[in-house]
Amino acid sequence: MSIVTSAGEKAAQQSEHRVYWLPLPPHPVAVDQVSLLVEMALTAWRTLGRGDSVRLVAVELVENAMQVSDAVDITLSRQDDGAVLVEVWDTSETSPDHQAARTDGPSLPLVKTRSDDWGWRLHDDGGRTVWAIVGDRGVSTPVSAQNARRRKR
């Protein structure tokens, strides 16, 4: 149990556990909205190092969902280890692997390579959620650290 001693500490603690959810319009502007939501969440969680990977995974999952559904929601949540869980709900009830295999649009290889784990589930009341966890695999190494490693070789 942690004791919060100031309003600033309480606000910081609340932002770390905040879940971000957004219903998306069936329109290309949805991709911009997803990018803004990711930026807002990562800034609040202080996990900007995962920004590119989380953004790519979120956009890819949303674009896949928009191919098969007019109703799409995205949820972003921060895990205890700092990883980001991206969940995209749509009205489809087909496997995302099957969907990617039969379309020319976005596919799951990007999601598989940029996330630590991914999967999908059907809902009893209809639709599915495709999810991905972007953790350590999604953290970019700062350029200065890359250069230091190169010098040591």
Disulfide bonds with the S-S distance in Angstrom:
none
